[in-house]
Amino acid sequence: MYPVYVDTNVMAGNTGEADASGAFAGLLYLPCTPENGFVPAIPKEKVDLVYLCYPNNPTGATATKAQLQEWVDYALANDTTLLYDAAYEAYIQDPELPRSIFEIPGARRCAIEFRSFSKIAGFTGVRCAYIIIPKELEGRTTGGTRQLVHPLWSRRHSTKFNGASYPVQRGAAAIFTPQGEAEVTELITHYMGNAALLRAACADVGLAVYGGENAPYVWVACPAGTDSWGMFDRMLTEANVVITPGSGFGAAGEGYFRISAFNSRANVEEVCRRIRQLLG
Ligand SMILES: *Cc1c(COP(=O)(O)O)cnc(C)c1O
């Protein structure tokens, strides 16, 4: 998963120390594998917070309404808060797939959703995002008292953050105009075309390929005998292409690498040529 979920909790003091494998005490890691379609099984344990990200970075996997309903039911039964990261919802092509956790009945009582302009409109350097905290969402204090989350967030936000700058907000608002929506659609179609080319190139050389159909990331199993960093080195030194080693996303990512579709068509076509040359 997106390493920020771990790092922010470590920095906030929410975990214990890391063990020799790099796993932090106090966190429950849920393996996402091809066998479970990169949607982890519901844990038997009771946890306070669950991070879910669909479409997923790095695997490009998506979750169905039925799968998200299981998480909402778990959260309601266990007083768990779901932190649902929908940064890539605009990349969903399949109309059956949910674009928001709030499409799932009961989610307003147990979930917070993150949305960002970073991937939908190239705002990564510009900085603008938003989150949805339903007014009815309650958390529990350490002592077990129920507490509405929205007023806490409102207090925190209006005290510690004065908001994104006005020009940035105007830029973000422009995304929702008819012209903005048309331009975003064109950009996403372009990236999804890149993803399809990257998927095809990796499949052609016999690699197992996941994602890239409702997300801008293609998740690829390394050739037999090569680990994630070995693949990174090969691609860098033999093909002059930078990919992301899967092990950087957690233990279950070892043996995989991620290719991003965020690039020009010409660069992607060249990368596909080099993948075929290197591994074909
Ligand atoms: C890029 C990304 C975000 C967005 O982060 P910003 O801070 O808004 O740029 C959120 N979640 C995931 C999984 C991402 O990959």
The ligand as an SDF file (V2000), in Angstrom:
LIG
                    3D

 15 15  0  0  0  0  0  0  0  0999 V2000
   -0.9750   10.4510   -4.8940 C   0  0  0  0  0  0  0  0  0  0  0  0
   -1.8100    9.8180   -3.8610 C   0  0  0  0  0  0  0  0  0  0  0  0
   -2.5780   10.5820   -2.9860 C   0  0  0  0  0  0  0  0  0  0  0  0
   -2.6670   12.0670   -3.1080 C   0  0  0  0  0  0  0  0  0  0  0  0
   -1.8040   12.7320   -2.3040 O   0  0  0  0  0  0  0  0  0  0  0  0
   -1.7400   14.3160   -2.3140 P   0  0  0  0  0  0  0  0  0  0  0  0
   -1.0960   14.5920   -1.0110 O   0  0  0  0  0  0  0  0  0  0  0  0
   -3.1430   14.8520   -2.4240 O   0  0  0  0  0  0  0  0  0  0  0  0
   -0.9020   14.7250   -3.4950 O   0  0  0  0  0  0  0  0  0  0  0  0
   -3.3370    9.9370   -2.0350 C   0  0  0  0  0  0  0  0  0  0  0  0
   -3.3480    8.5940   -1.9600 N   0  0  0  0  0  0  0  0  0  0  0  0
   -2.6600    7.8340   -2.7980 C   0  0  0  0  0  0  0  0  0  0  0  0
   -2.7630    6.3610   -2.6920 C   0  0  0  0  0  0  0  0  0  0  0  0
   -1.8590    8.4150   -3.7840 C   0  0  0  0  0  0  0  0  0  0  0  0
   -1.1620    7.6290   -4.6020 O   0  0  0  0  0  0  0  0  0  0  0  0
  1  2  1  0
  2  3  1  0
  2 14  2  0
  3  4  1  0
  3 10  2  0
  4  5  1  0
  5  6  1  0
  6  7  2  0
  6  8  1  0
  6  9  1  0
 10 11  1  0
 11 12  2  0
 12 13  1  0
 12 14  1  0
 14 15  1  0
M  END
$$$$
